[in-house]
Amino acid sequence: MSGRSAQWARVSTCLGRSTLKKHSIRRRPIFSALMALALALPAAAAEPVGQGPAPNQVPAANAAGAVVPESPEALASVAPTDRLTAPDLEAWLDGFMPYALEQTDVAGSVVVVVKDGKVLLQKGYGYADLAKRTPVDPSRTLFRPGSVSKLFTWTAVMQLVEQGKLNLDEDVNKYIDFTIPAYDGKPVTLRNIMTHTAGMEEVIRGLIANDEKEIAPLDATLKHWVPKRVYEPGSTPAYSNYATAVAGYIVERISGQPFDQYIAQHIFAPLGMQHSSFSQPIQKNLLAMTSKGYKTASDGKEQPYEYINLAPAGSLASTGADMGNFMIAHLQDGAFGDQRILRDETARQMHGTGQASVGPLNKMMLGFYETTANGHRAIAHGGDTQWFHSDLQLFLDDNIGIYVSTNSSGKEGSARLIRDGLVTGFVNRYLPGPPNEAKGVDAATAKQHAQLLAGSYNSSRRADSNFMNLVYTLGQTKVTANEDGTVSVPMLAGYSGAPKRWREIAPFVWQDTNSGDRLAADVVNGHVTRFSAEPIASIMVFQRAAWWQTPAVFMTLLFGSLAALLLTVLAWPVSALVRRHYGVRYPLAGQDARAHRWSRIASLAVLVSMGGMIAMIFTMMSDLAMMSPSKDGMVVAVRALTTIILPIGAAIALWNAWTVLRSKRSWWAKLWGIVLAAASLSLLFIGIACHLVGFSANY
């Protein structure tokens, strides 16, 4: 997740496609080779490589087509619908997937492509169970698609909307039995929730559990803590698992059925999705068919089944074949054979109603991300759990859909790159488009606008009122203005790991010189207030950070203050040993001696409490089990200690500084007394500003 740890990236992106998911982990050089392979592999030359023979998987019986030309020039002359055939696609995938799995250390994956209302190809690669060497079967192996689950929740909402039971623009409090407070008098609506503009801060506590016993009923989870509203509804894209779960709860209450049963009856059944479930625990017969999750293939250690407390946001388990049926239904505006899950007009409303983000960037539709590429209109959704990483893309005008899911994090979290690289390669191979002919701006203007954009930014998807705010403050997004007038955002790296270079193509609109993705900024009174970039613009923006949050200031305050306290604590035993060695008596007496001793005791206490708080937060970031509600007692205890000690430590440091300045001690002692007071006050400020102080276990 840009100077952030891979573990924090994993936690921050669970159950959702965001910048931290797609861009913030640096790309490893191997993906330059993978992308080259994905984009250029001739169909006739493709053979399975990497992990040895791929497990036998059979493409759909209706997949057929002629072999297409191999040269780039010939490919460019063939219409995408003619070029995309089962033989060409299978050869291309067989060249890309096994190699990608081996290089990223991922155990298995499934890929499904649908076209013109039929499955063109569905195929598994690698293994669903490494210990048993069970191959991935697209028809029988269930994967955990994470936030792709949300598409089922949104579809259920729209079913009730078309029945007149829900209104997208009604206050959601009308449909629930608890209250979501208004923001400046403006309530949250289902439209806000479906477009991720409900304005809620991030929620992490208990998001994913490894033990079935830690799963609470949906209503209890939602009522335990309503996250703070930090933006006016409809104003700011900020992806929210909590808000999605509220929508699922509304489906449950209005339909009179448990959410998982509603989805099974009204979506799975008409689509023939016999091997899919939102239930927790999952049905035993389906559990036996569910792929194991892994950190890496080489590690080979099976990870526990992931339970999702906010179930409508990500608890789905489904086969590739079933997901193919779901894609076909949406590509056909709700129809699947003689069954229908949405009316034509409802599906078109869902697919085409956009919520603007920044400037001309891709919008958020009603539940789908807009991901138009190469001029081909597309909507999509991605998803991540700890171990599974998935993506679903629908090219509406081309009647083509692609779904991919992997069952491992991979080496250095690189499983996401299989997904992203595969979709990018697929689009460029089978759905090419004309080159962008944007005129750009003059050199002087480009440099001026680059300087206006440069600086530090906060993600709109962040913890704002709880102690996890510290992580996001440490993880600022930086924009750099380059000498040639382009801008770089280190967090938004390309597949090689190098930051993309964005060239201004219109006032305050930039384009990546390689991928074609755009970046845009909002300008108010001559100042850039926020920006975003594709493909994440629909769900997240970056807002200008306050002066004290910039790395130069915040890092100095935090680590400089901790260093000052540490030196004070270390000097305590060192000075005692030196005096003892030379037989020198302690030189201070009276109030000077008391202030000196108490300042050292306070320094130790503040250092331990602040260090303990930071250690707890980053331990939680590296192990989701530490975010279990069962750990609430630990959270409250550590926060309480910090809440008590930080102000007391600051008061003692100020008293010590006042005492030293009035004494006849050396100028060095007086200077250090001031430094110690400043350090203690700085840590108290950070504790308050980042919400480390307090007694709540909600985050």
C-alpha positions, 0 to 999 in steps of 0.5 A: 500500500508508496512507503506503506507496508504491504500488510497495511495495503492488504488490510485497507483494501480487503473487500474493495477495489481501491487505490490501495488495492490496485496501485499502492503495492509497488510492481515488481519487475517480473510484471514487465515481462508478464505484461509483455507476454499478455499483450503480445503472445501470438495465439498459435505459439501459446503453450502452458508454461511455468508450473508444469502441465495445467490441470485439465479444464474443458472450455464451454461446449459452445465456444468456437471460432476461426484462428485469427491472424498473429501479427500486430498489423493483422490483428489491428485490422480485425474487428474485436468481435471477430478476433475474440474466439475460444481457440485464440483466447485459450491459447493466449490464457494458456501462455499467460496464466501458468507463467504468471502463477509461478512467477507470483507464487500463487496457487490457483486461479479461475478465468471466465469470459462470456460473449453474446449471451454465452460462455466463450471460455471458462478455465481453471489454472493451478490448484484449489487444494495444494495438499491434495493437488486438487486442480481448479475446476471452473464449474465446481471450485468455489472462490471468494470474490470479496467485494464483487459480492456487492454487485449482488447486494446492489442487484437485490436493492434494484429488484426492490426498487423496481417493485416500488418497495424502495426509493433510491432518494429516500432517507435510509432511516425510513427502512432501518430500526436504528439511526444514521445521523444526518450530516448538516441536516442532509440524510443518507440515501440508497443512491448515496450508498450505491455510489459510495458517497454516503460520507462515512469514514472507514470501518476495519474492526472485525471486518474479517474473522477466522473463527465462525464464533466471531461472526455477529448477526448483521443487525448487531454488527451495524448497530454496535457502532455507526461510523462518523459521517465526515463528508456531505452526502453525494459530495465525496467518493469514499468506498464503504463496506459499512454502508453496503452492509446497511443496504443489505440489511435494508434488503433483509428488512423489506423482503422479510427474509435473511439476506443470504436466503433472499439472494439465493431465491431471487438471484442464484435460483433464476440464474442457475447458480447452484454452487454459490452462497452468501451463508456463514457458515457456508453449506457443508457440501459447498465448503468441501468444494471451496478453494483453500486460501494461501499466502503463497503457493510455495508456503503451501499452508492452508489458511482459515476460511474467511468470515465477513461480519459485514456479509453483504459487502463480501461474504459470497463464495461462487464458482467461475461458471456461476459468475459467468451466468451473473455476467450474462444476465447483466450484459443482457439487461437482466435476462438469462434464458427465459428467466429475468432478475431485473427489468430492462429499464432497471438494468439500464438505470443501474448500468448508466446512472453515473455519480461524478468524481473529479473532472471528466474521470470515470464515474461511479454507477449504481453499484458498478465502477465505470472503467471504460477503456480504449473507447469501449464502454465498461462497468466493473467491480473488483474485490479482495479478501486476505487471500482471494483477489478478483475482478469482474468487467462488463463491456456493455456495447461489445456484450463481453464479460471477463471474470478472474479470481486468484486464491493466494496473496502471492509473493509480496502481495503480487496476486493483484497484479495477475488480475490487473495484468490479465484484464489490461492484456485482454482489453488491449488484445481483444478490444483495441481502440484509437490512440488518444489525440489530446492536444495538451497545454503549453509547456509554461502552463503545464509546469505551473499546474504541476506545481499547483498539484504538487504536495501531500494528500489524504485518501477520502477512504480513511479512518477519521475519528478513531485511532486508526487515523494514525496509519492514514496520516503516516500513509500520505499520498505525495504528488511530485512536479517533474522538470518537464511539466509532468507529474508523478504520484509514487503510490500510483506505480506502473507494472515495473514499479516505477511511478507513472508520469502524467502529462497534462492534456487539458487544464488540470487533466493529466494522462499517463504516458503509457496506460492512457489512465487519466488524473484530474484535479479540482481547483478552488480559488486557484488552489488544488483541493483534491485529485483522483486518477483512473481506475480508482476515481469512482470510489476514492479521491485524495484531499489536500492534507493540512500543514501538520499532516505533511510528512516533513512536519508530522514525521518530525513531530512524531519520530523526533519527539520519540527520539528525544524521549528515548535519549532522556530515558537512556541517559538515566542509567548511563549517567548513574553508572558514570557517577558510580564509576567516578564516585560523583554524587548526584548534583541536584537537590530539592525541587531541581532533583524532583523535577529531574527525576520525575521528567525521566519517569514521565519520559519513560511512561510516555515512551512506553505508552506511545510505543505500545499504542503504535506497536498495537496498531501496526500489529493489527495491520499485519494480522487481521485476527488482532482486529477481532472484537475479542481483542476489544479489551486490549484496545481499551486498555492500551488507549486508556493508558495512553489517554492518562499518561500523555497529558500527565507526561506533558504537564510534568515536562512543562513543570520540569522546563519551568524549574530548569529555566529558573535554576542555575543549571547549565545552558545545555540542561535548560535547552534539553528541558525545553526540547523535552517539553516540546516533545511531550507536547507534540506527542500529546497533540498527535494523540489528540489529533489522530484520536489515539486518546480515548476509551473506545474500541470502535475503529 
